[in-house]
Amino acid sequence: MKRFIVESVQFNWIDGDFECPLQFQPGIIDATLSTVWFGESEDDVVTQIRQSAAFEVQSIDLTYLPYKVKST
């Protein structure tokens, strides 16, 4: 599994006839930005974020975090 962080994200806050209230939007964005996401690809991570937030991702900037290997 690869590790990713989200540098920036925009969601489509309208899902059918439901619109996410403004007071909840910052919390969803903050949770997305403060999580280290694990997946095989960027598409896997976007799917996880979409499922977690319950809203479609309009745009996203992901950064891959390589693992550091300690030598002894």
Backbone hydrogen bonds, N-H to C=O, Kabsch-Sander energy under -0.5 kcal/mol:
donor,donor_aa,acceptor,acceptor_aa,energy
2,K,39,G,-2.4
3,R,65,L,-0.6
4,F,37,W,-2.8
5,I,63,T,-2.2
7,E,5,I,-0.6
7,E,61,D,-3.4
8,S,61,D,-1.0
10,Q,59,S,-2.6
12,N,56,E,-2.6
13,W,11,F,-0.9
15,D,13,W,-0.5
15,D,18,F,-3.3
16,G,14,I,-0.5
18,F,15,D,-2.0
20,C,13,W,-2.6
24,F,21,P,-1.7
25,Q,21,P,-1.0
28,I,24,F,-1.8
29,I,25,Q,-2.3
30,D,26,P,-2.9
31,A,27,G,-2.3
32,T,28,I,-1.9
33,L,29,I,-2.5
34,S,30,D,-1.9
35,T,32,T,-0.8
37,W,4,F,-2.9
37,W,35,T,-0.7
39,G,2,K,-2.1
45,V,41,S,-1.7
46,V,42,E,-2.6
47,T,43,D,-2.2
48,Q,44,D,-2.2
49,I,45,V,-2.6
50,R,46,V,-2.6
51,Q,47,T,-2.4
52,S,48,Q,-2.6
53,A,49,I,-2.9
54,A,50,R,-1.9
55,F,50,R,-0.6
56,E,12,N,-0.6
58,Q,10,Q,-2.9
58,Q,56,E,-0.6
59,S,10,Q,-1.5
61,D,8,S,-2.5
62,L,60,I,-0.5
63,T,5,I,-2.6
65,L,3,R,-3.1
70,K,68,K,-0.6
